[in-house]
Each structure stands twice: as C-alpha cells, then as structure tokens.
Amino acid sequence: MPDWYSQYICLILGVILFFGAVVSTRARKTRVPFFGWVYRAKEPNVFWWVVTVYYLAGVLFIGIFLLN
C-alpha cells in the first residue's frame, strides 16, 4: 500500500464520522453498533454519549491527518 493511502484513510474516516455526528444530531436519532437505533427523545443520555464519541473520533482522525 502506498504511504499516502494511509494518511487519506484517516481524513476520510474522520470526515465520515464527523458528518455522521452532525446528521445524527439533526435527525435526532443515531445508529449504535450491535444495539440498533437510539432516539434522543427516548434515551437522551445514551444518544448524547454516542454522538459525542462520533464527534471526538472524527476530530481525532482529522487531527491525525493534519499532524502527519
């Protein structure tokens, strides 16, 4: 695999995670692996934890790309 490939994977993954967090926030529901859909009105604590993890993971991967 070329060296540039691994760098762009971090950027692509970061953008997908960050965009997914924005869409989940606007749609008021998010997908949790092995659990299904979580709605903001029914389980607000779980919803915000999952969305926060998506935001932070997206920022982390974009930061890794920018620091390389």
N, CA, C and O atoms as a Maestro MAE file, in Angstrom:
{
 s_m_m2io_version
 :::
 2.0.0
}

f_m_ct {
 s_m_title
 :::
 protein
 m_atom[272] {
  # First column is atom index #
  i_m_mmod_type
  r_m_x_coord
  r_m_y_coord
  r_m_z_coord
  i_m_residue_number
  s_m_chain_name
  s_m_pdb_residue_name
  s_m_pdb_atom_name
  i_m_atomic_number
  :::
  1 25 0.837 -1.186 0.000 1 A "MET " " N  " 7
  2 3 0.000 0.000 0.000 1 A "MET " " CA " 6
  3 2 0.882 1.251 0.000 1 A "MET " " C  " 6
  4 15 1.873 1.311 0.729 1 A "MET " " O  " 8
  5 25 0.535 2.227 -0.796 2 A "PRO " " N  " 7
  6 3 1.319 3.470 -0.793 2 A "PRO " " CA " 6
  7 2 1.190 4.217 0.532 2 A "PRO " " C  " 6
  8 15 0.218 4.039 1.266 2 A "PRO " " O  " 8
  9 25 2.177 5.048 0.825 3 A "ASP " " N  " 7
  10 3 2.188 5.796 2.080 3 A "ASP " " CA " 6
  11 2 1.054 6.814 2.147 3 A "ASP " " C  " 6
  12 15 0.472 7.006 3.214 3 A "ASP " " O  " 8
  13 25 0.722 7.477 1.026 4 A "TRP " " N  " 7
  14 3 -0.335 8.490 1.025 4 A "TRP " " CA " 6
  15 2 -1.694 7.873 1.303 4 A "TRP " " C  " 6
  16 15 -2.598 8.548 1.795 4 A "TRP " " O  " 8
  17 25 -1.841 6.595 0.990 5 A "TYR " " N  " 7
  18 3 -3.118 5.913 1.175 5 A "TYR " " CA " 6
  19 2 -3.530 5.896 2.647 5 A "TYR " " C  " 6
  20 15 -4.689 6.163 2.966 5 A "TYR " " O  " 8
  21 25 -2.591 5.584 3.548 6 A "SER " " N  " 7
  22 3 -2.916 5.509 4.969 6 A "SER " " CA " 6
  23 2 -3.244 6.888 5.546 6 A "SER " " C  " 6
  24 15 -4.064 6.996 6.457 6 A "SER " " O  " 8
  25 25 -2.616 7.936 5.026 7 A "GLN " " N  " 7
  26 3 -2.922 9.282 5.505 7 A "GLN " " CA " 6
  27 2 -4.333 9.701 5.100 7 A "GLN " " C  " 6
  28 15 -5.069 10.266 5.908 7 A "GLN " " O  " 8
  29 25 -4.704 9.431 3.876 8 A "TYR " " N  " 7
  30 3 -6.033 9.828 3.424 8 A "TYR " " CA " 6
  31 2 -7.138 8.979 4.045 8 A "TYR " " C  " 6
  32 15 -8.281 9.425 4.141 8 A "TYR " " O  " 8
  33 25 -6.806 7.766 4.464 9 A "ILE " " N  " 7
  34 3 -7.791 6.953 5.169 9 A "ILE " " CA " 6
  35 2 -8.209 7.651 6.460 9 A "ILE " " C  " 6
  36 15 -9.390 7.655 6.806 9 A "ILE " " O  " 8
  37 25 -7.258 8.234 7.169 10 A "CYS " " N  " 7
  38 3 -7.577 8.968 8.404 10 A "CYS " " CA " 6
  39 2 -8.487 10.160 8.107 10 A "CYS " " C  " 6
  40 15 -9.443 10.412 8.840 10 A "CYS " " O  " 8
  41 25 -8.192 10.882 7.047 11 A "LEU " " N  " 7
  42 3 -9.032 12.031 6.684 11 A "LEU " " CA " 6
  43 2 -10.434 11.585 6.295 11 A "LEU " " C  " 6
  44 15 -11.419 12.163 6.756 11 A "LEU " " O  " 8
  45 25 -10.532 10.578 5.462 12 A "ILE " " N  " 7
  46 3 -11.849 10.100 5.011 12 A "ILE " " CA " 6
  47 2 -12.659 9.583 6.190 12 A "ILE " " C  " 6
  48 15 -13.841 9.904 6.315 12 A "ILE " " O  " 8
  49 25 -12.042 8.790 7.053 13 A "LEU " " N  " 7
  50 3 -12.751 8.257 8.218 13 A "LEU " " CA " 6
  51 2 -13.177 9.376 9.160 13 A "LEU " " C  " 6
  52 15 -14.283 9.345 9.701 13 A "LEU " " O  " 8
  53 25 -12.314 10.357 9.359 14 A "GLY " " N  " 7
  54 3 -12.647 11.489 10.227 14 A "GLY " " CA " 6
  55 2 -13.809 12.299 9.691 14 A "GLY " " C  " 6
  56 15 -14.698 12.692 10.446 14 A "GLY " " O  " 8
  57 25 -13.808 12.551 8.379 15 A "VAL " " N  " 7
  58 3 -14.899 13.325 7.782 15 A "VAL " " CA " 6
  59 2 -16.210 12.547 7.849 15 A "VAL " " C  " 6
  60 15 -17.258 13.129 8.125 15 A "VAL " " O  " 8
  61 25 -16.163 11.240 7.599 16 A "ILE " " N  " 7
  62 3 -17.379 10.425 7.669 16 A "ILE " " CA " 6
  63 2 -17.936 10.416 9.086 16 A "ILE " " C  " 6
  64 15 -19.142 10.570 9.278 16 A "ILE " " O  " 8
  65 25 -17.071 10.236 10.081 17 A "LEU " " N  " 7
  66 3 -17.548 10.213 11.469 17 A "LEU " " CA " 6
  67 2 -18.107 11.572 11.891 17 A "LEU " " C  " 6
  68 15 -19.157 11.641 12.530 17 A "LEU " " O  " 8
  69 25 -17.411 12.648 11.536 18 A "PHE " " N  " 7
  70 3 -17.887 13.974 11.913 18 A "PHE " " CA " 6
  71 2 -19.202 14.299 11.215 18 A "PHE " " C  " 6
  72 15 -20.127 14.820 11.840 18 A "PHE " " O  " 8
  73 25 -19.289 13.992 9.918 19 A "PHE " " N  " 7
  74 3 -20.527 14.233 9.175 19 A "PHE " " CA " 6
  75 2 -21.663 13.377 9.726 19 A "PHE " " C  " 6
  76 15 -22.803 13.835 9.811 19 A "PHE " " O  " 8
  77 25 -21.356 12.141 10.097 20 A "GLY " " N  " 7
  78 3 -22.374 11.275 10.702 20 A "GLY " " CA " 6
  79 2 -22.875 11.814 12.022 20 A "GLY " " C  " 6
  80 15 -24.060 11.685 12.331 20 A "GLY " " O  " 8
  81 25 -21.996 12.416 12.808 21 A "ALA " " N  " 7
  82 3 -22.416 13.015 14.073 21 A "ALA " " CA " 6
  83 2 -23.319 14.221 13.834 21 A "ALA " " C  " 6
  84 15 -24.300 14.416 14.551 21 A "ALA " " O  " 8
  85 25 -22.990 15.030 12.827 22 A "VAL " " N  " 7
  86 3 -23.835 16.187 12.510 22 A "VAL " " CA " 6
  87 2 -25.213 15.723 12.044 22 A "VAL " " C  " 6
  88 15 -26.231 16.264 12.475 22 A "VAL " " O  " 8
  89 25 -25.246 14.736 11.174 23 A "VAL " " N  " 7
  90 3 -26.526 14.216 10.670 23 A "VAL " " CA " 6
  91 2 -27.332 13.596 11.805 23 A "VAL " " C  " 6
  92 15 -28.545 13.787 11.878 23 A "VAL " " O  " 8
  93 25 -26.668 12.854 12.693 24 A "SER " " N  " 7
  94 3 -27.378 12.249 13.827 24 A "SER " " CA " 6
  95 2 -27.969 13.308 14.747 24 A "SER " " C  " 6
  96 15 -29.079 13.145 15.253 24 A "SER " " O  " 8
  97 25 -27.234 14.385 14.962 25 A "THR " " N  " 7
  98 3 -27.736 15.462 15.807 25 A "THR " " CA " 6
  99 2 -28.972 16.102 15.185 25 A "THR " " C  " 6
  100 15 -29.954 16.373 15.876 25 A "THR " " O  " 8
  101 25 -28.917 16.339 13.886 26 A "ARG " " N  " 7
  102 3 -30.050 16.975 13.203 26 A "ARG " " CA " 6
  103 2 -31.250 16.031 13.080 26 A "ARG " " C  " 6
  104 15 -32.396 16.472 13.165 26 A "ARG " " O  " 8
  105 25 -30.991 14.732 12.882 27 A "ALA " " N  " 7
  106 3 -32.072 13.765 12.690 27 A "ALA " " CA " 6
  107 2 -32.680 13.298 14.009 27 A "ALA " " C  " 6
  108 15 -33.741 12.673 14.018 27 A "ALA " " O  " 8
  109 25 -32.020 13.595 15.109 28 A "ARG " " N  " 7
  110 3 -32.469 13.210 16.452 28 A "ARG " " CA " 6
  111 2 -32.512 11.698 16.665 28 A "ARG " " C  " 6
  112 15 -33.247 11.204 17.521 28 A "ARG " " O  " 8
  113 25 -31.718 10.966 15.878 29 A "LYS " " N  " 7
  114 3 -31.545 9.535 16.103 29 A "LYS " " CA " 6
  115 2 -30.167 9.153 15.590 29 A "LYS " " C  " 6
  116 15 -29.639 9.780 14.672 29 A "LYS " " O  " 8
  117 25 -29.593 8.122 16.188 30 A "THR " " N  " 7
  118 3 -28.272 7.663 15.780 30 A "THR " " CA " 6
  119 2 -28.233 6.146 15.826 30 A "THR " " C  " 6
  120 15 -29.014 5.503 16.527 30 A "THR " " O  " 8
  121 25 -27.320 5.603 15.076 31 A "ARG " " N  " 7
  122 3 -27.167 4.153 14.991 31 A "ARG " " CA " 6
  123 2 -26.046 3.723 15.929 31 A "ARG " " C  " 6
  124 15 -24.944 4.271 15.897 31 A "ARG " " O  " 8
  125 25 -26.346 2.736 16.763 32 A "VAL " " N  " 7
  126 3 -25.358 2.200 17.693 32 A "VAL " " CA " 6
  127 2 -25.032 0.779 17.249 32 A "VAL " " C  " 6
  128 15 -25.938 -0.036 17.079 32 A "VAL " " O  " 8
  129 25 -23.745 0.472 17.060 33 A "PRO " " N  " 7
  130 3 -23.385 -0.887 16.638 33 A "PRO " " CA " 6
  131 2 -23.876 -1.939 17.639 33 A "PRO " " C  " 6
  132 15 -23.723 -1.772 18.849 33 A "PRO " " O  " 8
  133 25 -24.451 -2.995 17.137 34 A "PHE " " N  " 7
  134 3 -24.951 -4.133 17.916 34 A "PHE " " CA " 6
  135 2 -26.142 -3.778 18.816 34 A "PHE " " C  " 6
  136 15 -26.535 -4.587 19.655 34 A "PHE " " O  " 8
  137 25 -26.716 -2.591 18.655 35 A "PHE " " N  " 7
  138 3 -27.831 -2.190 19.511 35 A "PHE " " CA " 6
  139 2 -29.022 -1.700 18.703 35 A "PHE " " C  " 6
  140 15 -30.165 -1.944 19.090 35 A "PHE " " O  " 8
  141 25 -28.790 -1.034 17.623 36 A "GLY " " N  " 7
  142 3 -29.873 -0.510 16.797 36 A "GLY " " CA " 6
  143 2 -29.927 1.011 16.863 36 A "GLY " " C  " 6
  144 15 -28.918 1.681 17.082 36 A "GLY " " O  " 8
  145 25 -31.115 1.527 16.670 37 A "TRP " " N  " 7
  146 3 -31.308 2.976 16.667 37 A "TRP " " CA " 6
  147 2 -31.569 3.488 18.074 37 A "TRP " " C  " 6
  148 15 -32.282 2.856 18.854 37 A "TRP " " O  " 8
  149 25 -30.989 4.631 18.389 38 A "VAL " " N  " 7
  150 3 -31.220 5.304 19.667 38 A "VAL " " CA " 6
  151 2 -31.805 6.670 19.344 38 A "VAL " " C  " 6
  152 15 -31.230 7.436 18.571 38 A "VAL " " O  " 8
  153 25 -32.963 6.969 19.946 39 A "TYR " " N  " 7
  154 3 -33.652 8.234 19.700 39 A "TYR " " CA " 6
  155 2 -33.383 9.202 20.847 39 A "TYR " " C  " 6
  156 15 -33.332 8.805 22.011 39 A "TYR " " O  " 8
  157 25 -33.211 10.474 20.504 40 A "ARG " " N  " 7
  158 3 -32.895 11.489 21.506 40 A "ARG " " CA " 6
  159 2 -34.016 11.651 22.514 40 A "ARG " " C  " 6
  160 15 -33.747 11.879 23.693 40 A "ARG " " O  " 8
  161 25 -35.265 11.540 22.088 41 A "ALA " " N  " 7
  162 3 -36.392 11.738 22.998 41 A "ALA " " CA " 6
  163 2 -36.553 10.573 23.977 41 A "ALA " " C  " 6
  164 15 -36.977 10.785 25.113 41 A "ALA " " O  " 8
  165 25 -36.224 9.356 23.563 42 A "LYS " " N  " 7
  166 3 -36.425 8.186 24.422 42 A "LYS " " CA " 6
  167 2 -35.255 7.932 25.366 42 A "LYS " " C  " 6
  168 15 -35.462 7.630 26.542 42 A "LYS " " O  " 8
  169 25 -34.027 8.051 24.860 43 A "GLU " " N  " 7
  170 3 -32.832 7.792 25.668 43 A "GLU " " CA " 6
  171 2 -31.815 8.911 25.456 43 A "GLU " " C  " 6
  172 15 -30.836 8.728 24.732 43 A "GLU " " O  " 8
  173 25 -32.038 10.065 26.082 44 A "PRO " " N  " 7
  174 3 -31.158 11.207 25.802 44 A "PRO " " CA " 6
  175 2 -29.710 10.992 26.243 44 A "PRO " " C  " 6
  176 15 -28.795 11.432 25.547 44 A "PRO " " O  " 8
  177 25 -29.479 10.341 27.359 45 A "ASN " " N  " 7
  178 3 -28.099 10.148 27.836 45 A "ASN " " CA " 6
  179 2 -27.293 9.271 26.884 45 A "ASN " " C  " 6
  180 15 -26.161 9.603 26.535 45 A "ASN " " O  " 8
  181 25 -27.872 8.165 26.469 46 A "VAL " " N  " 7
  182 3 -27.182 7.269 25.545 46 A "VAL " " CA " 6
  183 2 -26.961 7.966 24.207 46 A "VAL " " C  " 6
  184 15 -25.888 7.856 23.615 46 A "VAL " " O  " 8
  185 25 -27.971 8.677 23.735 47 A "PHE " " N  " 7
  186 3 -27.868 9.384 22.470 47 A "PHE " " CA " 6
  187 2 -26.704 10.365 22.482 47 A "PHE " " C  " 6
  188 15 -25.887 10.365 21.561 47 A "PHE " " O  " 8
  189 25 -26.617 11.206 23.518 48 A "TRP " " N  " 7
  190 3 -25.562 12.227 23.540 48 A "TRP " " CA " 6
  191 2 -24.182 11.624 23.741 48 A "TRP " " C  " 6
  192 15 -23.198 12.163 23.234 48 A "TRP " " O  " 8
  193 25 -24.087 10.516 24.469 49 A "TRP " " N  " 7
  194 3 -22.795 9.851 24.602 49 A "TRP " " CA " 6
  195 2 -22.315 9.333 23.254 49 A "TRP " " C  " 6
  196 15 -21.152 9.516 22.897 49 A "TRP " " O  " 8
  197 25 -23.197 8.692 22.510 50 A "VAL " " N  " 7
  198 3 -22.823 8.133 21.211 50 A "VAL " " CA " 6
  199 2 -22.441 9.243 20.237 50 A "VAL " " C  " 6
  200 15 -21.438 9.130 19.533 50 A "VAL " " O  " 8
  201 25 -23.232 10.313 20.192 51 A "VAL " " N  " 7
  202 3 -22.935 11.422 19.291 51 A "VAL " " CA " 6
  203 2 -21.616 12.086 19.684 51 A "VAL " " C  " 6
  204 15 -20.839 12.473 18.811 51 A "VAL " " O  " 8
  205 25 -21.357 12.222 20.969 52 A "THR " " N  " 7
  206 3 -20.089 12.803 21.432 52 A "THR " " CA " 6
  207 2 -18.905 11.940 21.007 52 A "THR " " C  " 6
  208 15 -17.869 12.465 20.598 52 A "THR " " O  " 8
  209 25 -19.050 10.643 21.099 53 A "VAL " " N  " 7
  210 3 -17.975 9.745 20.668 53 A "VAL " " CA " 6
  211 2 -17.737 9.895 19.169 53 A "VAL " " C  " 6
  212 15 -16.588 9.911 18.727 53 A "VAL " " O  " 8
  213 25 -18.804 10.004 18.383 54 A "TYR " " N  " 7
  214 3 -18.645 10.208 16.933 54 A "TYR " " CA " 6
  215 2 -17.928 11.524 16.637 54 A "TYR " " C  " 6
  216 15 -17.023 11.565 15.803 54 A "TYR " " O  " 8
  217 25 -18.331 12.603 17.323 55 A "TYR " " N  " 7
  218 3 -17.667 13.899 17.126 55 A "TYR " " CA " 6
  219 2 -16.181 13.816 17.481 55 A "TYR " " C  " 6
  220 15 -15.328 14.246 16.704 55 A "TYR " " O  " 8
  221 25 -15.876 13.264 18.649 56 A "LEU " " N  " 7
  222 3 -14.487 13.198 19.094 56 A "LEU " " CA " 6
  223 2 -13.633 12.302 18.203 56 A "LEU " " C  " 6
  224 15 -12.481 12.626 17.916 56 A "LEU " " O  " 8
  225 25 -14.192 11.181 17.767 57 A "ALA " " N  " 7
  226 3 -13.448 10.295 16.877 57 A "ALA " " CA " 6
  227 2 -13.183 10.988 15.539 57 A "ALA " " C  " 6
  228 15 -12.096 10.861 14.973 57 A "ALA " " O  " 8
  229 25 -14.169 11.714 15.042 58 A "GLY " " N  " 7
  230 3 -13.968 12.451 13.797 58 A "GLY " " CA " 6
  231 2 -12.893 13.505 13.925 58 A "GLY " " C  " 6
  232 15 -12.040 13.636 13.046 58 A "GLY " " O  " 8
  233 25 -12.924 14.257 15.010 59 A "VAL " " N  " 7
  234 3 -11.903 15.292 15.238 59 A "VAL " " CA " 6
  235 2 -10.526 14.647 15.427 59 A "VAL " " C  " 6
  236 15 -9.523 15.178 14.952 59 A "VAL " " O  " 8
  237 25 -10.478 13.522 16.108 60 A "LEU " " N  " 7
  238 3 -9.206 12.823 16.319 60 A "LEU " " CA " 6
  239 2 -8.594 12.379 14.994 60 A "LEU " " C  " 6
  240 15 -7.409 12.611 14.754 60 A "LEU " " O  " 8
  241 25 -9.382 11.747 14.138 61 A "PHE " " N  " 7
  242 3 -8.854 11.274 12.855 61 A "PHE " " CA " 6
  243 2 -8.460 12.426 11.940 61 A "PHE " " C  " 6
  244 15 -7.454 12.337 11.236 61 A "PHE " " O  " 8
  245 25 -9.231 13.497 11.941 62 A "ILE " " N  " 7
  246 3 -8.850 14.666 11.142 62 A "ILE " " CA " 6
  247 2 -7.571 15.291 11.708 62 A "ILE " " C  " 6
  248 15 -6.711 15.737 10.949 62 A "ILE " " O  " 8
  249 25 -7.446 15.324 13.023 63 A "GLY " " N  " 7
  250 3 -6.215 15.826 13.647 63 A "GLY " " CA " 6
  251 2 -5.000 14.974 13.314 63 A "GLY " " C  " 6
  252 15 -3.913 15.504 13.083 63 A "GLY " " O  " 8
  253 25 -5.177 13.658 13.288 64 A "ILE " " N  " 7
  254 3 -4.068 12.768 12.913 64 A "ILE " " CA " 6
  255 2 -3.638 13.066 11.482 64 A "ILE " " C  " 6
  256 15 -2.446 13.100 11.176 64 A "ILE " " O  " 8
  257 25 -4.618 13.281 10.611 65 A "PHE " " N  " 7
  258 3 -4.278 13.615 9.217 65 A "PHE " " CA " 6
  259 2 -3.509 14.927 9.136 65 A "PHE " " C  " 6
  260 15 -2.521 15.027 8.409 65 A "PHE " " O  " 8
  261 25 -3.958 15.928 9.879 66 A "LEU " " N  " 7
  262 3 -3.314 17.247 9.799 66 A "LEU " " CA " 6
  263 2 -1.915 17.262 10.416 66 A "LEU " " C  " 6
  264 15 -1.059 18.042 9.998 66 A "LEU " " O  " 8
  265 25 -1.684 16.409 11.400 67 A "LEU " " N  " 7
  266 3 -0.381 16.377 12.054 67 A "LEU " " CA " 6
  267 2 0.656 15.572 11.284 67 A "LEU " " C  " 6
  268 15 1.852 15.696 11.548 67 A "LEU " " O  " 8
  269 25 0.222 14.757 10.346 68 A "ASN " " N  " 7
  270 3 1.185 13.969 9.540 68 A "ASN " " CA " 6
  271 2 1.753 14.783 8.437 68 A "ASN " " C  " 6
  272 15 2.573 14.288 7.663 68 A "ASN " " O  " 8
  :::
 }
 m_bond[271] {
  # First column is bond index #
  i_m_from
  i_m_to
  i_m_order
  :::
  1 1 2 1
  2 2 3 1
  3 3 4 2
  4 3 5 1
  5 5 6 1
  6 6 7 1
  7 7 8 2
  8 7 9 1
  9 9 10 1
  10 10 11 1
  11 11 12 2
  12 11 13 1
  13 13 14 1
  14 14 15 1
  15 15 16 2
  16 15 17 1
  17 17 18 1
  18 18 19 1
  19 19 20 2
  20 19 21 1
  21 21 22 1
  22 22 23 1
  23 23 24 2
  24 23 25 1
  25 25 26 1
  26 26 27 1
  27 27 28 2
  28 27 29 1
  29 29 30 1
  30 30 31 1
  31 31 32 2
  32 31 33 1
  33 33 34 1
  34 34 35 1
  35 35 36 2
  36 35 37 1
  37 37 38 1
  38 38 39 1
  39 39 40 2
  40 39 41 1
  41 41 42 1
  42 42 43 1
  43 43 44 2
  44 43 45 1
  45 45 46 1
  46 46 47 1
  47 47 48 2
  48 47 49 1
  49 49 50 1
  50 50 51 1
  51 51 52 2
  52 51 53 1
  53 53 54 1
  54 54 55 1
  55 55 56 2
  56 55 57 1
  57 57 58 1
  58 58 59 1
  59 59 60 2
  60 59 61 1
  61 61 62 1
  62 62 63 1
  63 63 64 2
  64 63 65 1
  65 65 66 1
  66 66 67 1
  67 67 68 2
  68 67 69 1
  69 69 70 1
  70 70 71 1
  71 71 72 2
  72 71 73 1
  73 73 74 1
  74 74 75 1
  75 75 76 2
  76 75 77 1
  77 77 78 1
  78 78 79 1
  79 79 80 2
  80 79 81 1
  81 81 82 1
  82 82 83 1
  83 83 84 2
  84 83 85 1
  85 85 86 1
  86 86 87 1
  87 87 88 2
  88 87 89 1
  89 89 90 1
  90 90 91 1
  91 91 92 2
  92 91 93 1
  93 93 94 1
  94 94 95 1
  95 95 96 2
  96 95 97 1
  97 97 98 1
  98 98 99 1
  99 99 100 2
  100 99 101 1
  101 101 102 1
  102 102 103 1
  103 103 104 2
  104 103 105 1
  105 105 106 1
  106 106 107 1
  107 107 108 2
  108 107 109 1
  109 109 110 1
  110 110 111 1
  111 111 112 2
  112 111 113 1
  113 113 114 1
  114 114 115 1
  115 115 116 2
  116 115 117 1
  117 117 118 1
  118 118 119 1
  119 119 120 2
  120 119 121 1
  121 121 122 1
  122 122 123 1
  123 123 124 2
  124 123 125 1
  125 125 126 1
  126 126 127 1
  127 127 128 2
  128 127 129 1
  129 129 130 1
  130 130 131 1
  131 131 132 2
  132 131 133 1
  133 133 134 1
  134 134 135 1
  135 135 136 2
  136 135 137 1
  137 137 138 1
  138 138 139 1
  139 139 140 2
  140 139 141 1
  141 141 142 1
  142 142 143 1
  143 143 144 2
  144 143 145 1
  145 145 146 1
  146 146 147 1
  147 147 148 2
  148 147 149 1
  149 149 150 1
  150 150 151 1
  151 151 152 2
  152 151 153 1
  153 153 154 1
  154 154 155 1
  155 155 156 2
  156 155 157 1
  157 157 158 1
  158 158 159 1
  159 159 160 2
  160 159 161 1
  161 161 162 1
  162 162 163 1
  163 163 164 2
  164 163 165 1
  165 165 166 1
  166 166 167 1
  167 167 168 2
  168 167 169 1
  169 169 170 1
  170 170 171 1
  171 171 172 2
  172 171 173 1
  173 173 174 1
  174 174 175 1
  175 175 176 2
  176 175 177 1
  177 177 178 1
  178 178 179 1
  179 179 180 2
  180 179 181 1
  181 181 182 1
  182 182 183 1
  183 183 184 2
  184 183 185 1
  185 185 186 1
  186 186 187 1
  187 187 188 2
  188 187 189 1
  189 189 190 1
  190 190 191 1
  191 191 192 2
  192 191 193 1
  193 193 194 1
  194 194 195 1
  195 195 196 2
  196 195 197 1
  197 197 198 1
  198 198 199 1
  199 199 200 2
  200 199 201 1
  201 201 202 1
  202 202 203 1
  203 203 204 2
  204 203 205 1
  205 205 206 1
  206 206 207 1
  207 207 208 2
  208 207 209 1
  209 209 210 1
  210 210 211 1
  211 211 212 2
  212 211 213 1
  213 213 214 1
  214 214 215 1
  215 215 216 2
  216 215 217 1
  217 217 218 1
  218 218 219 1
  219 219 220 2
  220 219 221 1
  221 221 222 1
  222 222 223 1
  223 223 224 2
  224 223 225 1
  225 225 226 1
  226 226 227 1
  227 227 228 2
  228 227 229 1
  229 229 230 1
  230 230 231 1
  231 231 232 2
  232 231 233 1
  233 233 234 1
  234 234 235 1
  235 235 236 2
  236 235 237 1
  237 237 238 1
  238 238 239 1
  239 239 240 2
  240 239 241 1
  241 241 242 1
  242 242 243 1
  243 243 244 2
  244 243 245 1
  245 245 246 1
  246 246 247 1
  247 247 248 2
  248 247 249 1
  249 249 250 1
  250 250 251 1
  251 251 252 2
  252 251 253 1
  253 253 254 1
  254 254 255 1
  255 255 256 2
  256 255 257 1
  257 257 258 1
  258 258 259 1
  259 259 260 2
  260 259 261 1
  261 261 262 1
  262 262 263 1
  263 263 264 2
  264 263 265 1
  265 265 266 1
  266 266 267 1
  267 267 268 2
  268 267 269 1
  269 269 270 1
  270 270 271 1
  271 271 272 2
  :::
 }
}
